Amino acid sequence: MALPTKHIIHQGPVLASLGGTVLSALRQKLSGETPSTPVTPGPEITTTIPPRPASLVRDYVRHVGGDPSSYRKTIPAHLFPQWGFPLAAQTLAGLPYPLARVLNGGCRMELNAPLPAGVPLRVRARLEDIDDNGRRAVLKQRVITGTDECPDALVSYLYAIVPLGGGKGAKKSETKSAPKVKKEPKRVPAGARELAYWRIPGDAGLAFAMLTGDFNPVHWIRPYARMFGFRSTILHGFSTMARAVEGLQRTAFAGSTRELATFDVQFTKPLILPAKVGLYQDGDTVYVGDAPGASAYLVGTFTRAS
């Protein structure tokens, strides 16, 4: 599939928010100022966005392995980063953390009603909580997308992780007396059922960026990714999540896009591109990994609509 270059024109707000984050980090570093500790939950930021272009939705769904005909009157909930990131970025303005180093730890989606196609969407975002233990800070954000008829159609929680390096703020019990315990990697259960198997090309990160606006260079510029210790570019966590949702819907849900009620996702390991990985199910949990017994790149738990 050719790269969806025509959709870059729709990504202005996301690109602006990413650029603003970088500039804010540079200003903070150059000034040497330490911003004050924020109070949470923070203020709610709201906006109204125009209907998502039908061609963008169609190409996005096809890119993540879904059937565009399943979304003739709706738009996929897992596309929310495309319109939610600009507001989510604003909720982090002025935080005393090196936001240029932020990592995507996971998210939770609560699907209360379908998002209709062809209508404006009301979006609200705020910073919910900060968990800072001196070694890392977890920034919990909430993004709500809805319409006039259903304001809370989709409630999403983002978990951004900022590595702090165990500096001066780290607890003494953690940095001196307590031994370091190496965490066992999350693994695909040996008895998990394979739902799908994907061959993801090396340019998948660039294609996803063109469809969503998330042009973090670690996903599409190999030398940049290598600077951060990866042997090649890594797939967006939200791209892996979208593929997992579509794979679950096409198999376990018999093609229905309205069965999923909640989806909690952890991004447990970077997925290096290109890749050959499978989607596996074990009860109410799905995994993305190389094979049963291997390390998982994503672990997600779901509930179905009653």
Contacts in CASP RR format, 6 or more apart in sequence:
PFRMAT RR
TARGET T0000
AUTHOR 0000-0000-0000
METHOD contacts of the structure
MODEL  1
MALPTKHIIHQGPVLASLGGTVLSALRQKLSGETPSTPVTPGPEITTTIP
PRPASLVRDYVRHVGGDPSSYRKTIPAHLFPQWGFPLAAQTLAGLPYPLA
RVLNGGCRMELNAPLPAGVPLRVRARLEDIDDNGRRAVLKQRVITGTDEC
PDALVSYLYAIVPLGGGKGAKKSETKSAPKVKKEPKRVPAGARELAYWRI
PGDAGLAFAMLTGDFNPVHWIRPYARMFGFRSTILHGFSTMARAVEGLQR
TAFAGSTRELATFDVQFTKPLILPAKVGLYQDGDTVYVGDAPGASAYLVG
TFTRAS
1 62 0 8 1.000
1 63 0 8 1.000
1 207 0 8 1.000
3 203 0 8 1.000
3 206 0 8 1.000
3 207 0 8 1.000
3 210 0 8 1.000
4 59 0 8 1.000
4 63 0 8 1.000
4 207 0 8 1.000
4 210 0 8 1.000
4 211 0 8 1.000
5 210 0 8 1.000
6 55 0 8 1.000
7 53 0 8 1.000
7 55 0 8 1.000
7 56 0 8 1.000
7 59 0 8 1.000
7 210 0 8 1.000
7 211 0 8 1.000
8 210 0 8 1.000
8 213 0 8 1.000
10 53 0 8 1.000
10 56 0 8 1.000
11 82 0 8 1.000
11 210 0 8 1.000
11 212 0 8 1.000
11 213 0 8 1.000
11 215 0 8 1.000
12 213 0 8 1.000
13 83 0 8 1.000
13 85 0 8 1.000
13 86 0 8 1.000
14 82 0 8 1.000
14 85 0 8 1.000
14 86 0 8 1.000
14 212 0 8 1.000
14 213 0 8 1.000
14 214 0 8 1.000
14 215 0 8 1.000
15 213 0 8 1.000
15 215 0 8 1.000
16 86 0 8 1.000
17 85 0 8 1.000
17 86 0 8 1.000
17 88 0 8 1.000
17 89 0 8 1.000
17 90 0 8 1.000
18 85 0 8 1.000
18 89 0 8 1.000
18 213 0 8 1.000
18 214 0 8 1.000
18 215 0 8 1.000
18 216 0 8 1.000
20 89 0 8 1.000
21 89 0 8 1.000
21 92 0 8 1.000
21 99 0 8 1.000
21 100 0 8 1.000
22 100 0 8 1.000
24 93 0 8 1.000
24 94 0 8 1.000
24 99 0 8 1.000
25 98 0 8 1.000
25 99 0 8 1.000
25 100 0 8 1.000
28 35 0 8 1.000
28 94 0 8 1.000
28 96 0 8 1.000
28 98 0 8 1.000
29 98 0 8 1.000
34 96 0 8 1.000
35 94 0 8 1.000
35 95 0 8 1.000
35 96 0 8 1.000
36 96 0 8 1.000
37 96 0 8 1.000
38 94 0 8 1.000
38 95 0 8 1.000
38 96 0 8 1.000
38 127 0 8 1.000
38 130 0 8 1.000
40 127 0 8 1.000
40 128 0 8 1.000
40 129 0 8 1.000
40 130 0 8 1.000
41 126 0 8 1.000
41 127 0 8 1.000
41 128 0 8 1.000
41 129 0 8 1.000
42 91 0 8 1.000
42 126 0 8 1.000
42 127 0 8 1.000
42 128 0 8 1.000
43 126 0 8 1.000
44 124 0 8 1.000
44 125 0 8 1.000
44 126 0 8 1.000
45 87 0 8 1.000
45 90 0 8 1.000
45 91 0 8 1.000
45 124 0 8 1.000
45 125 0 8 1.000
45 126 0 8 1.000
46 87 0 8 1.000
46 122 0 8 1.000
46 123 0 8 1.000
46 124 0 8 1.000
46 125 0 8 1.000
47 86 0 8 1.000
47 87 0 8 1.000
47 122 0 8 1.000
47 123 0 8 1.000
48 120 0 8 1.000
48 121 0 8 1.000
48 122 0 8 1.000
48 123 0 8 1.000
49 83 0 8 1.000
49 120 0 8 1.000
49 121 0 8 1.000
49 123 0 8 1.000
50 120 0 8 1.000
51 117 0 8 1.000
51 118 0 8 1.000
51 119 0 8 1.000
51 120 0 8 1.000
51 121 0 8 1.000
52 75 0 8 1.000
52 79 0 8 1.000
52 82 0 8 1.000
52 83 0 8 1.000
52 117 0 8 1.000
52 118 0 8 1.000
52 121 0 8 1.000
54 117 0 8 1.000
54 118 0 8 1.000
56 82 0 8 1.000
56 211 0 8 1.000
57 68 0 8 1.000
57 71 0 8 1.000
57 75 0 8 1.000
57 76 0 8 1.000
57 79 0 8 1.000
57 117 0 8 1.000
58 68 0 8 1.000
58 71 0 8 1.000
59 211 0 8 1.000
60 76 0 8 1.000
60 79 0 8 1.000
60 82 0 8 1.000
60 211 0 8 1.000
60 212 0 8 1.000
61 67 0 8 1.000
61 68 0 8 1.000
61 70 0 8 1.000
61 71 0 8 1.000
61 76 0 8 1.000
61 246 0 8 1.000
62 68 0 8 1.000
63 207 0 8 1.000
63 208 0 8 1.000
63 211 0 8 1.000
64 78 0 8 1.000
64 239 0 8 1.000
64 242 0 8 1.000
64 243 0 8 1.000
64 246 0 8 1.000
65 243 0 8 1.000
65 246 0 8 1.000
65 247 0 8 1.000
65 250 0 8 1.000
66 246 0 8 1.000
66 247 0 8 1.000
66 249 0 8 1.000
66 250 0 8 1.000
67 250 0 8 1.000
67 255 0 8 1.000
70 249 0 8 1.000
70 255 0 8 1.000
70 257 0 8 1.000
71 117 0 8 1.000
71 257 0 8 1.000
72 117 0 8 1.000
73 114 0 8 1.000
73 116 0 8 1.000
73 117 0 8 1.000
74 114 0 8 1.000
74 115 0 8 1.000
74 116 0 8 1.000
74 117 0 8 1.000
74 257 0 8 1.000
75 115 0 8 1.000
75 116 0 8 1.000
75 117 0 8 1.000
76 115 0 8 1.000
76 242 0 8 1.000
76 245 0 8 1.000
76 246 0 8 1.000
76 257 0 8 1.000
77 109 0 8 1.000
77 111 0 8 1.000
77 115 0 8 1.000
77 154 0 8 1.000
77 156 0 8 1.000
77 245 0 8 1.000
77 260 0 8 1.000
78 109 0 8 1.000
78 238 0 8 1.000
78 241 0 8 1.000
78 242 0 8 1.000
78 245 0 8 1.000
79 212 0 8 1.000
79 242 0 8 1.000
80 109 0 8 1.000
80 143 0 8 1.000
80 145 0 8 1.000
80 154 0 8 1.000
80 156 0 8 1.000
81 212 0 8 1.000
81 214 0 8 1.000
81 238 0 8 1.000
82 211 0 8 1.000
82 212 0 8 1.000
82 213 0 8 1.000
83 121 0 8 1.000
83 123 0 8 1.000
83 145 0 8 1.000
84 123 0 8 1.000
84 125 0 8 1.000
84 143 0 8 1.000
84 145 0 8 1.000
84 156 0 8 1.000
85 212 0 8 1.000
85 213 0 8 1.000
85 214 0 8 1.000
87 123 0 8 1.000
87 124 0 8 1.000
87 125 0 8 1.000
87 143 0 8 1.000
88 125 0 8 1.000
88 141 0 8 1.000
88 143 0 8 1.000
88 158 0 8 1.000
90 125 0 8 1.000
91 125 0 8 1.000
91 126 0 8 1.000
91 127 0 8 1.000
91 141 0 8 1.000
92 99 0 8 1.000
92 127 0 8 1.000
92 139 0 8 1.000
92 141 0 8 1.000
92 160 0 8 1.000
95 130 0 8 1.000
95 139 0 8 1.000
97 137 0 8 1.000
97 139 0 8 1.000
97 162 0 8 1.000
97 164 0 8 1.000
98 162 0 8 1.000
99 162 0 8 1.000
101 162 0 8 1.000
101 163 0 8 1.000
102 139 0 8 1.000
102 160 0 8 1.000
102 161 0 8 1.000
102 162 0 8 1.000
103 160 0 8 1.000
103 161 0 8 1.000
103 162 0 8 1.000
103 163 0 8 1.000
104 158 0 8 1.000
104 159 0 8 1.000
104 160 0 8 1.000
104 161 0 8 1.000
104 236 0 8 1.000
104 237 0 8 1.000
104 238 0 8 1.000
104 267 0 8 1.000
105 159 0 8 1.000
105 160 0 8 1.000
105 161 0 8 1.000
105 266 0 8 1.000
105 267 0 8 1.000
106 158 0 8 1.000
106 159 0 8 1.000
106 237 0 8 1.000
106 241 0 8 1.000
106 265 0 8 1.000
106 266 0 8 1.000
106 267 0 8 1.000
107 156 0 8 1.000
107 157 0 8 1.000
107 158 0 8 1.000
107 159 0 8 1.000
107 238 0 8 1.000
107 241 0 8 1.000
107 264 0 8 1.000
107 265 0 8 1.000
108 156 0 8 1.000
108 157 0 8 1.000
108 262 0 8 1.000
108 263 0 8 1.000
108 264 0 8 1.000
108 265 0 8 1.000
109 154 0 8 1.000
109 155 0 8 1.000
109 156 0 8 1.000
109 262 0 8 1.000
109 263 0 8 1.000
110 154 0 8 1.000
110 155 0 8 1.000
110 156 0 8 1.000
110 261 0 8 1.000
110 262 0 8 1.000
111 153 0 8 1.000
111 154 0 8 1.000
111 260 0 8 1.000
111 261 0 8 1.000
111 262 0 8 1.000
111 263 0 8 1.000
111 305 0 8 1.000
112 150 0 8 1.000
112 152 0 8 1.000
112 153 0 8 1.000
112 154 0 8 1.000
112 155 0 8 1.000
113 146 0 8 1.000
113 150 0 8 1.000
113 153 0 8 1.000
113 154 0 8 1.000
114 153 0 8 1.000
114 257 0 8 1.000
114 258 0 8 1.000
115 121 0 8 1.000
115 145 0 8 1.000
115 146 0 8 1.000
115 147 0 8 1.000
115 153 0 8 1.000
115 154 0 8 1.000
116 147 0 8 1.000
119 147 0 8 1.000
120 147 0 8 1.000
121 145 0 8 1.000
121 146 0 8 1.000
121 147 0 8 1.000
122 145 0 8 1.000
122 146 0 8 1.000
122 147 0 8 1.000
122 148 0 8 1.000
122 151 0 8 1.000
123 143 0 8 1.000
123 144 0 8 1.000
123 145 0 8 1.000
123 146 0 8 1.000
124 143 0 8 1.000
124 144 0 8 1.000
125 141 0 8 1.000
125 142 0 8 1.000
125 143 0 8 1.000
125 144 0 8 1.000
126 141 0 8 1.000
126 142 0 8 1.000
127 139 0 8 1.000
127 140 0 8 1.000
127 141 0 8 1.000
128 140 0 8 1.000
128 141 0 8 1.000
128 142 0 8 1.000
128 157 0 8 1.000
129 139 0 8 1.000
129 140 0 8 1.000
130 137 0 8 1.000
130 138 0 8 1.000
130 139 0 8 1.000
130 140 0 8 1.000
131 137 0 8 1.000
131 138 0 8 1.000
131 140 0 8 1.000
132 138 0 8 1.000
132 164 0 8 1.000
133 170 0 8 1.000
133 171 0 8 1.000
133 174 0 8 1.000
134 164 0 8 1.000
134 165 0 8 1.000
134 166 0 8 1.000
134 167 0 8 1.000
134 169 0 8 1.000
134 170 0 8 1.000
134 171 0 8 1.000
134 174 0 8 1.000
135 163 0 8 1.000
135 164 0 8 1.000
135 165 0 8 1.000
135 166 0 8 1.000
135 167 0 8 1.000
135 170 0 8 1.000
135 174 0 8 1.000
136 161 0 8 1.000
136 162 0 8 1.000
136 163 0 8 1.000
136 164 0 8 1.000
136 165 0 8 1.000
137 161 0 8 1.000
137 162 0 8 1.000
137 164 0 8 1.000
138 159 0 8 1.000
138 160 0 8 1.000
138 161 0 8 1.000
138 162 0 8 1.000
139 158 0 8 1.000
139 159 0 8 1.000
139 160 0 8 1.000
139 161 0 8 1.000
139 162 0 8 1.000
140 157 0 8 1.000
140 158 0 8 1.000
140 159 0 8 1.000
141 157 0 8 1.000
141 158 0 8 1.000
141 159 0 8 1.000
141 160 0 8 1.000
142 155 0 8 1.000
142 156 0 8 1.000
142 157 0 8 1.000
142 158 0 8 1.000
143 155 0 8 1.000
143 156 0 8 1.000
143 157 0 8 1.000
143 158 0 8 1.000
144 151 0 8 1.000
144 152 0 8 1.000
144 154 0 8 1.000
144 155 0 8 1.000
144 156 0 8 1.000
145 153 0 8 1.000
145 154 0 8 1.000
145 156 0 8 1.000
146 152 0 8 1.000
146 153 0 8 1.000
146 154 0 8 1.000
147 153 0 8 1.000
164 170 0 8 1.000
166 174 0 8 1.000
166 175 0 8 1.000
167 175 0 8 1.000
185 268 0 8 1.000
185 269 0 8 1.000
185 295 0 8 1.000
185 296 0 8 1.000
186 266 0 8 1.000
186 268 0 8 1.000
186 269 0 8 1.000
186 287 0 8 1.000
186 295 0 8 1.000
186 296 0 8 1.000
186 299 0 8 1.000
187 293 0 8 1.000
187 294 0 8 1.000
187 295 0 8 1.000
187 296 0 8 1.000
188 280 0 8 1.000
188 287 0 8 1.000
188 289 0 8 1.000
188 290 0 8 1.000
188 291 0 8 1.000
188 292 0 8 1.000
188 293 0 8 1.000
188 294 0 8 1.000
188 295 0 8 1.000
188 296 0 8 1.000
189 280 0 8 1.000
189 282 0 8 1.000
189 287 0 8 1.000
189 292 0 8 1.000
189 293 0 8 1.000
190 292 0 8 1.000
190 293 0 8 1.000
191 282 0 8 1.000
191 292 0 8 1.000
192 280 0 8 1.000
192 281 0 8 1.000
192 282 0 8 1.000
192 287 0 8 1.000
192 292 0 8 1.000
193 280 0 8 1.000
193 281 0 8 1.000
193 282 0 8 1.000
194 278 0 8 1.000
194 279 0 8 1.000
194 280 0 8 1.000
194 292 0 8 1.000
195 247 0 8 1.000
195 248 0 8 1.000
195 251 0 8 1.000
195 252 0 8 1.000
195 278 0 8 1.000
195 279 0 8 1.000
195 280 0 8 1.000
195 281 0 8 1.000
195 286 0 8 1.000
196 243 0 8 1.000
196 247 0 8 1.000
196 250 0 8 1.000
196 251 0 8 1.000
196 278 0 8 1.000
196 279 0 8 1.000
197 276 0 8 1.000
197 277 0 8 1.000
197 278 0 8 1.000
197 279 0 8 1.000
198 243 0 8 1.000
198 275 0 8 1.000
198 276 0 8 1.000
198 277 0 8 1.000
198 278 0 8 1.000
198 279 0 8 1.000
199 274 0 8 1.000
199 275 0 8 1.000
199 276 0 8 1.000
200 235 0 8 1.000
200 271 0 8 1.000
200 273 0 8 1.000
200 274 0 8 1.000
200 275 0 8 1.000
200 276 0 8 1.000
200 277 0 8 1.000
201 273 0 8 1.000
201 274 0 8 1.000
202 232 0 8 1.000
202 233 0 8 1.000
202 273 0 8 1.000
202 274 0 8 1.000
203 220 0 8 1.000
203 273 0 8 1.000
204 235 0 8 1.000
204 239 0 8 1.000
204 273 0 8 1.000
204 274 0 8 1.000
205 219 0 8 1.000
205 220 0 8 1.000
205 233 0 8 1.000
205 235 0 8 1.000
205 236 0 8 1.000
205 239 0 8 1.000
205 273 0 8 1.000
206 219 0 8 1.000
206 220 0 8 1.000
208 214 0 8 1.000
208 219 0 8 1.000
208 235 0 8 1.000
208 236 0 8 1.000
208 238 0 8 1.000
208 239 0 8 1.000
209 215 0 8 1.000
209 216 0 8 1.000
209 219 0 8 1.000
209 220 0 8 1.000
209 236 0 8 1.000
212 236 0 8 1.000
212 238 0 8 1.000
214 236 0 8 1.000
214 238 0 8 1.000
216 236 0 8 1.000
217 224 0 8 1.000
217 225 0 8 1.000
218 224 0 8 1.000
218 225 0 8 1.000
218 228 0 8 1.000
218 230 0 8 1.000
218 233 0 8 1.000
218 234 0 8 1.000
219 225 0 8 1.000
219 233 0 8 1.000
219 234 0 8 1.000
219 235 0 8 1.000
219 236 0 8 1.000
220 233 0 8 1.000
221 233 0 8 1.000
222 232 0 8 1.000
222 233 0 8 1.000
225 231 0 8 1.000
225 232 0 8 1.000
225 233 0 8 1.000
225 234 0 8 1.000
226 232 0 8 1.000
230 270 0 8 1.000
230 272 0 8 1.000
231 272 0 8 1.000
232 272 0 8 1.000
232 273 0 8 1.000
232 274 0 8 1.000
233 272 0 8 1.000
233 273 0 8 1.000
234 270 0 8 1.000
234 271 0 8 1.000
234 272 0 8 1.000
234 273 0 8 1.000
235 271 0 8 1.000
235 272 0 8 1.000
235 273 0 8 1.000
235 275 0 8 1.000
237 267 0 8 1.000
237 271 0 8 1.000
237 298 0 8 1.000
240 267 0 8 1.000
240 271 0 8 1.000
240 288 0 8 1.000
240 297 0 8 1.000
240 298 0 8 1.000
241 263 0 8 1.000
241 265 0 8 1.000
241 267 0 8 1.000
241 298 0 8 1.000
243 279 0 8 1.000
243 288 0 8 1.000
244 265 0 8 1.000
244 279 0 8 1.000
244 286 0 8 1.000
244 288 0 8 1.000
244 298 0 8 1.000
244 300 0 8 1.000
245 260 0 8 1.000
245 263 0 8 1.000
247 279 0 8 1.000
248 260 0 8 1.000
248 279 0 8 1.000
248 281 0 8 1.000
248 286 0 8 1.000
248 302 0 8 1.000
249 255 0 8 1.000
249 256 0 8 1.000
249 257 0 8 1.000
249 259 0 8 1.000
249 260 0 8 1.000
252 281 0 8 1.000
253 259 0 8 1.000
253 260 0 8 1.000
253 304 0 8 1.000
258 305 0 8 1.000
259 304 0 8 1.000
259 305 0 8 1.000
260 302 0 8 1.000
260 304 0 8 1.000
260 305 0 8 1.000
261 302 0 8 1.000
261 303 0 8 1.000
261 304 0 8 1.000
261 305 0 8 1.000
261 306 0 8 1.000
262 302 0 8 1.000
262 303 0 8 1.000
263 300 0 8 1.000
263 301 0 8 1.000
263 302 0 8 1.000
264 300 0 8 1.000
264 301 0 8 1.000
264 302 0 8 1.000
265 298 0 8 1.000
265 299 0 8 1.000
265 300 0 8 1.000
266 298 0 8 1.000
266 299 0 8 1.000
266 300 0 8 1.000
267 297 0 8 1.000
267 298 0 8 1.000
268 295 0 8 1.000
268 296 0 8 1.000
268 297 0 8 1.000
268 298 0 8 1.000
268 299 0 8 1.000
269 295 0 8 1.000
269 296 0 8 1.000
269 297 0 8 1.000
270 297 0 8 1.000
271 277 0 8 1.000
271 288 0 8 1.000
271 297 0 8 1.000
271 298 0 8 1.000
276 290 0 8 1.000
277 288 0 8 1.000
277 289 0 8 1.000
277 290 0 8 1.000
277 297 0 8 1.000
278 288 0 8 1.000
278 289 0 8 1.000
278 290 0 8 1.000
278 291 0 8 1.000
279 286 0 8 1.000
279 287 0 8 1.000
279 288 0 8 1.000
280 286 0 8 1.000
280 287 0 8 1.000
280 288 0 8 1.000
280 289 0 8 1.000
280 292 0 8 1.000
281 287 0 8 1.000
284 301 0 8 1.000
284 302 0 8 1.000
284 303 0 8 1.000
285 299 0 8 1.000
285 300 0 8 1.000
285 301 0 8 1.000
285 302 0 8 1.000
286 298 0 8 1.000
286 299 0 8 1.000
286 300 0 8 1.000
286 301 0 8 1.000
286 302 0 8 1.000
287 296 0 8 1.000
287 298 0 8 1.000
287 299 0 8 1.000
287 300 0 8 1.000
288 296 0 8 1.000
288 297 0 8 1.000
288 298 0 8 1.000
289 295 0 8 1.000
289 296 0 8 1.000
289 297 0 8 1.000
289 298 0 8 1.000
END
